[in-house]
Amino acid sequence: MGSAKQEAAISTVMAMLQEWDKGSRTTRRQILQDFIAQNYTKTGPELEAEFAQAASLFLTRLTAWLRLTYLFLLTSQVYLRSLYITINK
């Protein structure tokens, strides 16, 4: 991956992670739905390239959110599909 392309990927990932960190439940659900739509067919290496080698940062947020909200998750299918994509690829 080229330097400019990698910097753009890092910038995109950081913006998404900041949006996640500041986002409401609705915002996070939308982020998860977008993540599923954009990444469902990608392989592990493709996902890592897309996330600028920072997919683990997103996975950390997913697992922390599950731990904090698992009793209240009304959108568990969206959450679980996102988690599946992140872990299984």
Phi and psi in radians as a Rosetta constraint file:
Dihedral C 1 N 2 CA 2 C 2 CIRCULARHARMONIC -1.209 0.35
Dihedral N 2 CA 2 C 2 N 3 CIRCULARHARMONIC 2.793 0.35
Dihedral C 2 N 3 CA 3 C 3 CIRCULARHARMONIC -1.079 0.35
Dihedral N 3 CA 3 C 3 N 4 CIRCULARHARMONIC -0.804 0.35
Dihedral C 3 N 4 CA 4 C 4 CIRCULARHARMONIC -1.147 0.35
Dihedral N 4 CA 4 C 4 N 5 CIRCULARHARMONIC -0.689 0.35
Dihedral C 4 N 5 CA 5 C 5 CIRCULARHARMONIC -1.163 0.35
Dihedral N 5 CA 5 C 5 N 6 CIRCULARHARMONIC -0.701 0.35
Dihedral C 5 N 6 CA 6 C 6 CIRCULARHARMONIC -1.168 0.35
Dihedral N 6 CA 6 C 6 N 7 CIRCULARHARMONIC -0.723 0.35
Dihedral C 6 N 7 CA 7 C 7 CIRCULARHARMONIC -1.097 0.35
Dihedral N 7 CA 7 C 7 N 8 CIRCULARHARMONIC -0.682 0.35
Dihedral C 7 N 8 CA 8 C 8 CIRCULARHARMONIC -1.141 0.35
Dihedral N 8 CA 8 C 8 N 9 CIRCULARHARMONIC -0.714 0.35
Dihedral C 8 N 9 CA 9 C 9 CIRCULARHARMONIC -1.124 0.35
Dihedral N 9 CA 9 C 9 N 10 CIRCULARHARMONIC -0.749 0.35
Dihedral C 9 N 10 CA 10 C 10 CIRCULARHARMONIC -1.080 0.35
Dihedral N 10 CA 10 C 10 N 11 CIRCULARHARMONIC -0.764 0.35
Dihedral C 10 N 11 CA 11 C 11 CIRCULARHARMONIC -1.073 0.35
Dihedral N 11 CA 11 C 11 N 12 CIRCULARHARMONIC -0.747 0.35
Dihedral C 11 N 12 CA 12 C 12 CIRCULARHARMONIC -1.119 0.35
Dihedral N 12 CA 12 C 12 N 13 CIRCULARHARMONIC -0.782 0.35
Dihedral C 12 N 13 CA 13 C 13 CIRCULARHARMONIC -1.124 0.35
Dihedral N 13 CA 13 C 13 N 14 CIRCULARHARMONIC -0.782 0.35
Dihedral C 13 N 14 CA 14 C 14 CIRCULARHARMONIC -1.095 0.35
Dihedral N 14 CA 14 C 14 N 15 CIRCULARHARMONIC -0.684 0.35
Dihedral C 14 N 15 CA 15 C 15 CIRCULARHARMONIC -1.115 0.35
Dihedral N 15 CA 15 C 15 N 16 CIRCULARHARMONIC -0.734 0.35
Dihedral C 15 N 16 CA 16 C 16 CIRCULARHARMONIC -1.143 0.35
Dihedral N 16 CA 16 C 16 N 17 CIRCULARHARMONIC -0.728 0.35
Dihedral C 16 N 17 CA 17 C 17 CIRCULARHARMONIC -1.158 0.35
Dihedral N 17 CA 17 C 17 N 18 CIRCULARHARMONIC -0.661 0.35
Dihedral C 17 N 18 CA 18 C 18 CIRCULARHARMONIC -1.154 0.35
Dihedral N 18 CA 18 C 18 N 19 CIRCULARHARMONIC -0.700 0.35
Dihedral C 18 N 19 CA 19 C 19 CIRCULARHARMONIC -1.089 0.35
Dihedral N 19 CA 19 C 19 N 20 CIRCULARHARMONIC -0.724 0.35
Dihedral C 19 N 20 CA 20 C 20 CIRCULARHARMONIC -1.060 0.35
Dihedral N 20 CA 20 C 20 N 21 CIRCULARHARMONIC -0.837 0.35
Dihedral C 20 N 21 CA 21 C 21 CIRCULARHARMONIC -1.082 0.35
Dihedral N 21 CA 21 C 21 N 22 CIRCULARHARMONIC -0.632 0.35
Dihedral C 21 N 22 CA 22 C 22 CIRCULARHARMONIC -1.630 0.35
Dihedral N 22 CA 22 C 22 N 23 CIRCULARHARMONIC -0.168 0.35
Dihedral C 22 N 23 CA 23 C 23 CIRCULARHARMONIC -1.381 0.35
Dihedral N 23 CA 23 C 23 N 24 CIRCULARHARMONIC 2.722 0.35
Dihedral C 23 N 24 CA 24 C 24 CIRCULARHARMONIC -1.421 0.35
Dihedral N 24 CA 24 C 24 N 25 CIRCULARHARMONIC 3.130 0.35
Dihedral C 24 N 25 CA 25 C 25 CIRCULARHARMONIC -1.029 0.35
Dihedral N 25 CA 25 C 25 N 26 CIRCULARHARMONIC -0.716 0.35
Dihedral C 25 N 26 CA 26 C 26 CIRCULARHARMONIC -1.132 0.35
Dihedral N 26 CA 26 C 26 N 27 CIRCULARHARMONIC -0.746 0.35
Dihedral C 26 N 27 CA 27 C 27 CIRCULARHARMONIC -1.088 0.35
Dihedral N 27 CA 27 C 27 N 28 CIRCULARHARMONIC -0.775 0.35
Dihedral C 27 N 28 CA 28 C 28 CIRCULARHARMONIC -1.144 0.35
Dihedral N 28 CA 28 C 28 N 29 CIRCULARHARMONIC -0.673 0.35
Dihedral C 28 N 29 CA 29 C 29 CIRCULARHARMONIC -1.070 0.35
Dihedral N 29 CA 29 C 29 N 30 CIRCULARHARMONIC -0.736 0.35
Dihedral C 29 N 30 CA 30 C 30 CIRCULARHARMONIC -1.135 0.35
Dihedral N 30 CA 30 C 30 N 31 CIRCULARHARMONIC -0.705 0.35
Dihedral C 30 N 31 CA 31 C 31 CIRCULARHARMONIC -1.057 0.35
Dihedral N 31 CA 31 C 31 N 32 CIRCULARHARMONIC -0.754 0.35
Dihedral C 31 N 32 CA 32 C 32 CIRCULARHARMONIC -1.136 0.35
Dihedral N 32 CA 32 C 32 N 33 CIRCULARHARMONIC -0.733 0.35
Dihedral C 32 N 33 CA 33 C 33 CIRCULARHARMONIC -1.112 0.35
Dihedral N 33 CA 33 C 33 N 34 CIRCULARHARMONIC -0.720 0.35
Dihedral C 33 N 34 CA 34 C 34 CIRCULARHARMONIC -1.124 0.35
Dihedral N 34 CA 34 C 34 N 35 CIRCULARHARMONIC -0.729 0.35
Dihedral C 34 N 35 CA 35 C 35 CIRCULARHARMONIC -1.039 0.35
Dihedral N 35 CA 35 C 35 N 36 CIRCULARHARMONIC -0.796 0.35
Dihedral C 35 N 36 CA 36 C 36 CIRCULARHARMONIC -1.075 0.35
Dihedral N 36 CA 36 C 36 N 37 CIRCULARHARMONIC -0.849 0.35
Dihedral C 36 N 37 CA 37 C 37 CIRCULARHARMONIC -1.073 0.35
Dihedral N 37 CA 37 C 37 N 38 CIRCULARHARMONIC -0.667 0.35
Dihedral C 37 N 38 CA 38 C 38 CIRCULARHARMONIC -1.485 0.35
Dihedral N 38 CA 38 C 38 N 39 CIRCULARHARMONIC -0.402 0.35
Dihedral C 38 N 39 CA 39 C 39 CIRCULARHARMONIC -2.161 0.35
Dihedral N 39 CA 39 C 39 N 40 CIRCULARHARMONIC 0.044 0.35
Dihedral C 39 N 40 CA 40 C 40 CIRCULARHARMONIC -1.009 0.35
Dihedral N 40 CA 40 C 40 N 41 CIRCULARHARMONIC -0.637 0.35
Dihedral C 40 N 41 CA 41 C 41 CIRCULARHARMONIC -1.703 0.35
Dihedral N 41 CA 41 C 41 N 42 CIRCULARHARMONIC 0.060 0.35
Dihedral C 41 N 42 CA 42 C 42 CIRCULARHARMONIC -1.445 0.35
Dihedral N 42 CA 42 C 42 N 43 CIRCULARHARMONIC 2.629 0.35
Dihedral C 42 N 43 CA 43 C 43 CIRCULARHARMONIC -1.470 0.35
Dihedral N 43 CA 43 C 43 N 44 CIRCULARHARMONIC 2.985 0.35
Dihedral C 43 N 44 CA 44 C 44 CIRCULARHARMONIC -0.976 0.35
Dihedral N 44 CA 44 C 44 N 45 CIRCULARHARMONIC -0.882 0.35
Dihedral C 44 N 45 CA 45 C 45 CIRCULARHARMONIC -1.083 0.35
Dihedral N 45 CA 45 C 45 N 46 CIRCULARHARMONIC -0.635 0.35
Dihedral C 45 N 46 CA 46 C 46 CIRCULARHARMONIC -1.151 0.35
Dihedral N 46 CA 46 C 46 N 47 CIRCULARHARMONIC -0.698 0.35
Dihedral C 46 N 47 CA 47 C 47 CIRCULARHARMONIC -1.152 0.35
Dihedral N 47 CA 47 C 47 N 48 CIRCULARHARMONIC -0.740 0.35
Dihedral C 47 N 48 CA 48 C 48 CIRCULARHARMONIC -1.101 0.35
Dihedral N 48 CA 48 C 48 N 49 CIRCULARHARMONIC -0.706 0.35
Dihedral C 48 N 49 CA 49 C 49 CIRCULARHARMONIC -1.128 0.35
Dihedral N 49 CA 49 C 49 N 50 CIRCULARHARMONIC -0.735 0.35
Dihedral C 49 N 50 CA 50 C 50 CIRCULARHARMONIC -1.091 0.35
Dihedral N 50 CA 50 C 50 N 51 CIRCULARHARMONIC -0.644 0.35
Dihedral C 50 N 51 CA 51 C 51 CIRCULARHARMONIC -1.662 0.35
Dihedral N 51 CA 51 C 51 N 52 CIRCULARHARMONIC 0.259 0.35
Dihedral C 51 N 52 CA 52 C 52 CIRCULARHARMONIC 0.915 0.35
Dihedral N 52 CA 52 C 52 N 53 CIRCULARHARMONIC 0.799 0.35
Dihedral C 52 N 53 CA 53 C 53 CIRCULARHARMONIC 1.075 0.35
Dihedral N 53 CA 53 C 53 N 54 CIRCULARHARMONIC 0.411 0.35
Dihedral C 53 N 54 CA 54 C 54 CIRCULARHARMONIC -2.134 0.35
Dihedral N 54 CA 54 C 54 N 55 CIRCULARHARMONIC 0.416 0.35
Dihedral C 54 N 55 CA 55 C 55 CIRCULARHARMONIC -1.061 0.35
Dihedral N 55 CA 55 C 55 N 56 CIRCULARHARMONIC -0.526 0.35
Dihedral C 55 N 56 CA 56 C 56 CIRCULARHARMONIC -1.123 0.35
Dihedral N 56 CA 56 C 56 N 57 CIRCULARHARMONIC -0.506 0.35
Dihedral C 56 N 57 CA 57 C 57 CIRCULARHARMONIC -1.160 0.35
Dihedral N 57 CA 57 C 57 N 58 CIRCULARHARMONIC -0.667 0.35
Dihedral C 57 N 58 CA 58 C 58 CIRCULARHARMONIC -1.225 0.35
Dihedral N 58 CA 58 C 58 N 59 CIRCULARHARMONIC -0.735 0.35
Dihedral C 58 N 59 CA 59 C 59 CIRCULARHARMONIC -1.039 0.35
Dihedral N 59 CA 59 C 59 N 60 CIRCULARHARMONIC -0.705 0.35
Dihedral C 59 N 60 CA 60 C 60 CIRCULARHARMONIC -1.037 0.35
Dihedral N 60 CA 60 C 60 N 61 CIRCULARHARMONIC -0.750 0.35
Dihedral C 60 N 61 CA 61 C 61 CIRCULARHARMONIC -1.157 0.35
Dihedral N 61 CA 61 C 61 N 62 CIRCULARHARMONIC -0.702 0.35
Dihedral C 61 N 62 CA 62 C 62 CIRCULARHARMONIC -1.080 0.35
Dihedral N 62 CA 62 C 62 N 63 CIRCULARHARMONIC -0.805 0.35
Dihedral C 62 N 63 CA 63 C 63 CIRCULARHARMONIC -1.217 0.35
Dihedral N 63 CA 63 C 63 N 64 CIRCULARHARMONIC -0.636 0.35
Dihedral C 63 N 64 CA 64 C 64 CIRCULARHARMONIC -1.133 0.35
Dihedral N 64 CA 64 C 64 N 65 CIRCULARHARMONIC -0.726 0.35
Dihedral C 64 N 65 CA 65 C 65 CIRCULARHARMONIC -1.130 0.35
Dihedral N 65 CA 65 C 65 N 66 CIRCULARHARMONIC -0.687 0.35
Dihedral C 65 N 66 CA 66 C 66 CIRCULARHARMONIC -1.067 0.35
Dihedral N 66 CA 66 C 66 N 67 CIRCULARHARMONIC -0.792 0.35
Dihedral C 66 N 67 CA 67 C 67 CIRCULARHARMONIC -1.073 0.35
Dihedral N 67 CA 67 C 67 N 68 CIRCULARHARMONIC -0.677 0.35
Dihedral C 67 N 68 CA 68 C 68 CIRCULARHARMONIC -1.383 0.35
Dihedral N 68 CA 68 C 68 N 69 CIRCULARHARMONIC -0.480 0.35
Dihedral C 68 N 69 CA 69 C 69 CIRCULARHARMONIC -2.195 0.35
Dihedral N 69 CA 69 C 69 N 70 CIRCULARHARMONIC 0.173 0.35
Dihedral C 69 N 70 CA 70 C 70 CIRCULARHARMONIC -1.023 0.35
Dihedral N 70 CA 70 C 70 N 71 CIRCULARHARMONIC -0.511 0.35
Dihedral C 70 N 71 CA 71 C 71 CIRCULARHARMONIC -1.293 0.35
Dihedral N 71 CA 71 C 71 N 72 CIRCULARHARMONIC -0.378 0.35
Dihedral C 71 N 72 CA 72 C 72 CIRCULARHARMONIC -1.926 0.35
Dihedral N 72 CA 72 C 72 N 73 CIRCULARHARMONIC 0.051 0.35
Dihedral C 72 N 73 CA 73 C 73 CIRCULARHARMONIC -1.202 0.35
Dihedral N 73 CA 73 C 73 N 74 CIRCULARHARMONIC 1.882 0.35
Dihedral C 73 N 74 CA 74 C 74 CIRCULARHARMONIC -1.562 0.35
Dihedral N 74 CA 74 C 74 N 75 CIRCULARHARMONIC -0.290 0.35
Dihedral C 74 N 75 CA 75 C 75 CIRCULARHARMONIC -1.914 0.35
Dihedral N 75 CA 75 C 75 N 76 CIRCULARHARMONIC 0.725 0.35
Dihedral C 75 N 76 CA 76 C 76 CIRCULARHARMONIC -1.091 0.35
Dihedral N 76 CA 76 C 76 N 77 CIRCULARHARMONIC -0.563 0.35
Dihedral C 76 N 77 CA 77 C 77 CIRCULARHARMONIC -1.100 0.35
Dihedral N 77 CA 77 C 77 N 78 CIRCULARHARMONIC -0.770 0.35
Dihedral C 77 N 78 CA 78 C 78 CIRCULARHARMONIC -1.103 0.35
Dihedral N 78 CA 78 C 78 N 79 CIRCULARHARMONIC -0.792 0.35
Dihedral C 78 N 79 CA 79 C 79 CIRCULARHARMONIC -1.069 0.35
Dihedral N 79 CA 79 C 79 N 80 CIRCULARHARMONIC -0.863 0.35
Dihedral C 79 N 80 CA 80 C 80 CIRCULARHARMONIC -1.145 0.35
Dihedral N 80 CA 80 C 80 N 81 CIRCULARHARMONIC -0.616 0.35
Dihedral C 80 N 81 CA 81 C 81 CIRCULARHARMONIC -1.134 0.35
Dihedral N 81 CA 81 C 81 N 82 CIRCULARHARMONIC -0.704 0.35
Dihedral C 81 N 82 CA 82 C 82 CIRCULARHARMONIC -1.116 0.35
Dihedral N 82 CA 82 C 82 N 83 CIRCULARHARMONIC -0.766 0.35
Dihedral C 82 N 83 CA 83 C 83 CIRCULARHARMONIC -1.107 0.35
Dihedral N 83 CA 83 C 83 N 84 CIRCULARHARMONIC -0.743 0.35
Dihedral C 83 N 84 CA 84 C 84 CIRCULARHARMONIC -1.021 0.35
Dihedral N 84 CA 84 C 84 N 85 CIRCULARHARMONIC -0.807 0.35
Dihedral C 84 N 85 CA 85 C 85 CIRCULARHARMONIC -1.092 0.35
Dihedral N 85 CA 85 C 85 N 86 CIRCULARHARMONIC -0.765 0.35
Dihedral C 85 N 86 CA 86 C 86 CIRCULARHARMONIC -1.156 0.35
Dihedral N 86 CA 86 C 86 N 87 CIRCULARHARMONIC -0.738 0.35
Dihedral C 86 N 87 CA 87 C 87 CIRCULARHARMONIC -1.472 0.35
Dihedral N 87 CA 87 C 87 N 88 CIRCULARHARMONIC -0.750 0.35
Dihedral C 87 N 88 CA 88 C 88 CIRCULARHARMONIC -1.340 0.35
Dihedral N 88 CA 88 C 88 N 89 CIRCULARHARMONIC -0.316 0.35
